[in-house]
Amino acid sequence: MKKFAVLMIACALALSSFAACGGNEGDTQSKNESEASKVISTEDSKAPLNLSALSADLKTKLVATETLDKSSEDLFNDTGIADSTYENYFWFSEMSGLSSETVALFEAKTEADVATIKGFLDGYVQSVKNQMKDYNADNYDMATKAVIKTSGLYVYMVISPNVDTIDGAIASALA
């Protein structure tokens, strides 16, 4: 969609340069070249993160074969993270509930929201550790190796046996 818009702007600029006439031709050409350079520099900038595509890619890296996506309402009820603190997110976990494998990523609205979300994710991981300590050694081990990281306005959490692979994929996408 972005490339289509850039293409339409470039076409409009090209057409307007052909329509130029009279003594202002040099000024018009100079202005059009300036506008064209802005379009090129916009096209060279990094595309926004596609959370849906990243989520789908990360699901292929999980041990879990089926996942459950958490709605914003369930997310608030389970973690305290309010939808007023983020623009976009994904949160998915192993569907059966037998594993603590969970991956979440949030695009916070502000830097203050980054800290708030990170705090709730820290609490979530601690809760998983507390629940699994004397109950399920594999889930406890996953929780002790969990990562919670930030990058700009993004905050993410990985609880998985494949924590290094998934962490690397997210870090690469955010770079």
C-alpha positions in Angstrom: 0.0 0.0 0.0 2.8 2.4 0.9 4.7 1.6 -2.3 1.5 2.2 -4.3 1.1 5.6 -2.7 4.7 6.5 -3.4 4.3 5.4 -7.0 1.1 7.6 -7.4 2.9 10.6 -5.9 5.9 10.1 -8.3 3.5 9.8 -11.3 1.7 13.0 -10.2 5.0 14.8 -9.9 6.1 13.6 -13.4 2.8 14.7 -14.9 3.0 18.1 -13.3 6.5 18.7 -14.7 5.1 18.1 -18.2 2.3 20.6 -17.6 4.7 23.3 -16.5 4.8 26.3 -18.9 6.2 29.8 -19.3 8.9 31.6 -17.4 8.5 29.5 -14.2 9.7 26.3 -15.9 13.0 26.3 -14.1 11.4 26.9 -10.7 8.8 24.2 -11.4 11.5 21.7 -12.4 13.6 22.5 -9.4 10.5 22.1 -7.1 9.6 18.8 -8.7 13.1 17.4 -8.3 13.0 18.4 -4.6 9.7 16.7 -4.2 10.9 13.6 -6.0 13.9 13.4 -3.7 11.6 13.5 -0.7 9.6 10.5 -2.1 12.8 8.6 -2.6 14.0 9.3 0.9 10.6 8.2 2.3 10.8 5.0 0.3 14.3 4.3 1.7 13.1 4.6 5.3 12.4 1.4 7.3 8.9 -0.1 6.8 6.8 -0.4 9.9 6.9 -3.7 11.8 4.2 -6.1 10.5 3.1 -7.7 13.8 0.8 -10.2 12.1 3.6 -11.6 9.9 6.1 -11.6 12.8 3.5 -13.5 15.0 3.0 -16.1 12.3 6.7 -16.6 11.9 7.3 -16.9 15.6 4.5 -19.5 15.9 6.6 -21.8 13.6 9.5 -21.6 16.1 7.5 -22.8 19.1 7.5 -26.3 20.6 3.8 -26.0 20.9 1.9 -27.2 17.9 -1.3 -25.2 18.7 -1.5 -21.8 20.2 -4.1 -19.6 21.7 -4.1 -15.8 21.1 -5.1 -13.7 24.0 -7.7 -11.0 23.5 -7.1 -7.5 25.0 -9.8 -8.1 27.6 -8.3 -11.4 28.7 -4.9 -9.8 28.6 -6.0 -7.1 31.0 -7.8 -9.6 33.3 -4.7 -12.0 33.4 -1.9 -9.4 33.5 -3.2 -6.0 34.3 -1.9 -4.6 30.9 -4.5 -2.1 29.8 -5.2 -1.4 26.1 -4.7 2.3 26.8 -0.9 1.6 27.1 -0.3 0.1 23.7 -1.0 0.7 20.0 -0.7 -3.0 18.8 0.2 -6.3 20.4 0.2 -10.0 20.0 0.2 -12.6 22.8 -0.1 -16.2 22.3 0.6 -19.3 24.4 0.4 -23.1 24.1 -3.3 -24.0 23.7 -3.7 -26.9 26.1 -2.4 -25.1 29.1 0.0 -27.9 30.0 2.9 -25.7 29.0 3.9 -22.2 30.0 5.3 -21.4 26.5 4.2 -17.9 25.8 5.3 -15.1 23.4 4.1 -11.5 23.6 5.1 -8.3 21.9 3.6 -4.8 22.5 4.0 -1.5 20.7 3.6 0.9 23.5 2.1 4.4 23.1 4.8 6.3 25.1 8.1 5.6 26.8 6.3 5.7 30.1 4.0 2.9 28.8 7.1 0.8 27.9 8.1 0.8 31.6 4.5 0.0 32.7 4.1 -2.9 30.3 7.6 -4.2 31.2 6.6 -4.1 34.8 3.5 -6.2 34.2 5.4 -8.7 32.1 8.0 -9.0 34.9 5.1 -9.7 37.3 3.7 -12.3 34.9 6.9 -14.2 34.6 7.4 -14.1 38.4 3.8 -15.5 38.7 4.6 -18.4 36.3 7.8 -19.2 38.3 5.8 -19.2 41.6 3.1 -21.4 40.2 5.4 -23.9 38.6 8.2 -24.1 41.1 6.9 -27.2 42.9 4.5 -28.3 40.3 6.2 -28.6 36.9 10.0 -28.6 36.5 10.0 -28.0 32.7 7.6 -25.0 33.0 9.6 -23.6 35.9 12.8 -24.0 33.9 11.2 -22.1 31.0 10.1 -19.3 33.2 13.5 -18.9 34.8 15.1 -18.5 31.4 12.4 -16.1 30.1 13.4 -12.9 28.5 11.7 -9.5 28.7 13.3 -6.9 26.5 12.6 -3.4 25.1 13.5 -1.8 21.8 12.3 1.8 21.3 8.5 1.6 22.0 8.4 -2.2 21.7 8.4 -4.5 24.7 8.5 -8.3 24.3 8.5 -11.4 26.4 9.5 -14.9 25.5 8.9 -18.0 27.7 9.9 -21.0 25.6 12.3 -23.9 25.4 13.4 -22.1 22.1 13.9 -18.8 23.9 17.2 -18.0 22.1 15.8 -18.6 18.6 12.6 -16.6 19.3 14.4 -13.8 21.0 16.8 -13.6 18.1 14.0 -13.4 15.6 12.2 -10.6 17.4 15.4 -8.7 18.0 16.2 -9.0 14.2 12.7 -7.8 13.3 13.0 -4.8 15.6 16.5 -3.9 14.4 
